[in-house]
Amino acid sequence: MKFALLAFVVIAGLLGAVYVSQNQGSGSSTTTNTLVLADGTTIYDVRTQEEYNAGHAKDAILLPLSDIQAGATPDVERDAPIAVYCRSGNRSSQAAQILKEAGYYNITDIGAYGNLAKYGLETTS
């Protein structure tokens, strides 16, 4: 009996989650999918020079992951808001971890270059 009740609760919860997921965004809601960075966030592109030259976030500063791995750090205070991104999210994740270990703690990992628009960031061509 307890198992049947538990199974019912789990199934009802899953069905409710599916319903919400399928109906999210319908109606007259003004919700947007834009993520917000803290005011004054410095954006760092942790890709290579070649990738940066091909296009980057407007006002982004190039700080390749290889430089961070060699000990380079952002030219901001350790409590300043910073954000990192790369091509796919792999290098930005590594960079964020290294920078956290170096004492930076106000880091946003934007992840992939394709995520820049979600943060309202313009790109160069």
C-alpha positions, 0 to 999 in steps of 0.5 A: 500500500505504501509503495502504491501511494509513493508511486502515485505521488512520484508519477503525479509529480512527473506529470505536473512537471511535464505539464508546466514544461510544455505550457511554459511561455504560453499566455501573456507572460512577459518573462524573458530568457535574458540572464543578467550579469552584475553591473561592472562585470569585466568579460574575458574571452579565454579562447585563442587569439585566432578565435578572438580575432574571428569574433568576440563579445563586444568589449571582451578582453582576451585572456587565453586559458593557456595564459591562465594555466601559466599563472596569468590572472585578470587585471581586476580586484579579486572581488570584482565581478568577472565573466568568462566564455569560450567556444563550447564551455569547456575552457571557460569552466576550466578557467573559472575553476583556476581563477577561483583557486587563485582567489577570484570569487565573483565569477560567472561562467557564461560557457559557450560563445553561443550563450553570449546573446542570453546575457544580452552581450553583443558580438563583433564579426 
